[in-house]
Amino acid sequence: MDYDVIIIGGGPSGLSTALHLQRIAPQLSPRILLLEKEHYPRPKLCAGGLTLDAEILLERLDLNLDEVPHVFADDIHFDFESKGLTVRIPKRHALRVIRRAEFDHWLAQKAEGRGLEIREGITVRNVIPDTDGVAIETGQGQLRAQVVVGADGSNGITRRCIFPKAAVYTARVLEVLTPSQPPPNPTVVLSDLGEVPAGRWGREGVAFFDFFPVPDNIAGYVWDFPTQVNGAPMRCWGIYDTNILANSKRPQLKESLAREMSRLGFDLDRYEIQGYPIRWFSPENEMSVPRVLLVGDAAGADPIFGEGISIALGYGTIAAREISESFRRREFSFGGYRLRVLRSALGQTLIARWIIAFLIYPLKWRWFQILLWRFLKPIVILFAWLFVLNWGKRIR
Ligand SMILES: Cc1cc2nc3c(=O)[nH]c(=O)nc-3n(C[C@H](O)[C@H](O)[C@H](O)COP(=O)(O)OP(=O)(O)OC[C@H]3O[C@@H](n4cnc5c(N)ncnc54)[C@H](O)[C@@H]3O)c2cc1C
């Protein structure tokens, strides 16, 4: 056998699995290999918003996020047609925004610094489990391992090999980077969505989530985060659609994003727009077969917001424990992995988020969205605090 554990994919879920395994089962460490098809620092389409839970999970690995270039959003504002509720966490930032190329590269360097082997530029083409182990076919030949972790993202080859026929729930997502301020003479006029709230551009440290597209059957929101690129202040915009309302007639995603950006003085056509799917969690998602388990987007991210970085780090914690115990018992069926995930603090937040997504998006009427984001503020904040955030410190 070439390796005990091969992790396919060097994003946050794969690197978290490797770092947690190295910590709880150091004897396995020399026999762990992580395969990444790109070379760090590699581009990754993502707004880079890190919640408190991501920070807690990284702190527990003795990693200091201040080493990664970032900007803080002190407030998160949830909006519906220019009014809504603001979330502020006492004495700290509400969101830390990183660029994924830098964050993932930093995490990979930390893993290598702790003695973990990462091979870059290796694309896995096939994953074939058998009774004694798993064969992995790559562009550069075949490898074998006792156990394989599929950390290869929403479109990953691992999931497609082990569950070729399983239903896949994916969100459509578009993203755009712009300078932090609108151009002085915008070529577009403010649209019929209302005036820009007073002082909007004076509030650099605010991350906006605007749910105005929901009544148009886009089950998601437009975001607008402060960020930086090579130290220059920028904004990252995007639109997220879970596809929960896919059976109804919907406008083009680009149209709704352009509408919001034009309201704020930006012309979408002047910027490069990119898209990528996010596979979200559903309680019916399969997560393992004997000798192979899935983590991160391959297993399922948050359905409400498409938040996946903290979730990916959380899957790594649970997968590492599962693998460590399987080597102790010399039993690799992973029959209990899905249940372990579902029963964990991570699973509880994912189930809660799945239920909330199926409440707030199908109830798509304008009056309900106004009620939710403007009038039910204390209830929304309580629910968010209890079910969406604060799971990181409870995960084992
Ligand atoms: C537009 C957009 C914006 C987002 N914004 C946010 C946000 O603000 N906050 C947040 O928390 N989440 C956000 N997300 C979600 C987040 O990006 C993902 O949930 C997260 O990246 C999942 O991590 P992962 O490690 O599972 O997968 P990935 O980060 O996708 O990593 C998978 C890795 O596997 C590698 N790989 C793939 N196939 C192979 C192969 N065959 N062989 C070898 N390697 C392979 C890839 O190169 C990649 O490095 C966003 C997603 C999108 C699309």
The ligand as a Gaussian input file, in Angstrom:
#p B3LYP/6-31G(d) Opt

LIG

0 1
 C      -18.845000      32.543000      -5.790000
 C      -18.707000      31.865000      -4.445000
 C      -18.626000      32.637000      -3.285000
 C      -18.495000      32.020000      -2.036000
 N      -18.370000      32.791000      -0.927000
 C      -18.201000      32.218000       0.289000
 C      -17.991000      33.008000       1.450000
 O      -17.945000      34.232000       1.404000
 N      -17.840000      32.372000       2.644000
 C      -17.877000      31.016000       2.749000
 O      -17.753000      30.494000       3.854000
 N      -18.050000      30.235000       1.644000
 C      -18.194000      30.801000       0.421000
 N      -18.319000      30.021000      -0.682000
 C      -18.291000      28.553000      -0.536000
 C      -16.851000      28.054000      -0.375000
 O      -16.044000      28.571000      -1.395000
 C      -16.817000      26.524000      -0.428000
 O      -17.830000      26.025000       0.386000
 C      -15.470000      25.984000       0.036000
 O      -14.470000      26.356000      -0.868000
 C      -15.512000      24.463000       0.154000
 O      -14.237000      23.987000       0.465000
 P      -13.770000      22.543000      -0.022000
 O      -12.419000      22.349000       0.516000
 O      -14.815000      21.550000       0.241000
 O      -13.717000      22.649000      -1.622000
 P      -12.833000      23.623000      -2.571000
 O      -12.474000      24.871000      -1.859000
 O      -13.592000      23.697000      -3.821000
 O      -11.511000      22.806000      -2.765000
 C      -11.449000      21.670000      -3.581000
 C      -10.005000      21.486000      -4.012000
 O       -9.913000      20.253000      -4.705000
 C       -9.123000      20.431000      -5.857000
 N       -9.552000      19.423000      -6.812000
 C      -10.745000      19.358000      -7.455000
 N      -10.791000      18.273000      -8.254000
 C       -9.598000      17.641000      -8.095000
 C       -9.042000      16.471000      -8.666000
 N       -9.729000      15.730000      -9.560000
 N       -7.808000      16.103000      -8.298000
 C       -7.100000      16.846000      -7.381000
 N       -7.578000      17.970000      -6.830000
 C       -8.807000      18.369000      -7.176000
 C       -9.423000      21.865000      -6.297000
 O       -8.412000      22.404000      -7.115000
 C       -9.549000      22.577000      -4.963000
 O       -8.307000      23.059000      -4.513000
 C      -18.445000      30.607000      -1.947000
 C      -18.509000      29.837000      -3.106000
 C      -18.645000      30.456000      -4.343000
 C      -18.721000      29.604000      -5.594000

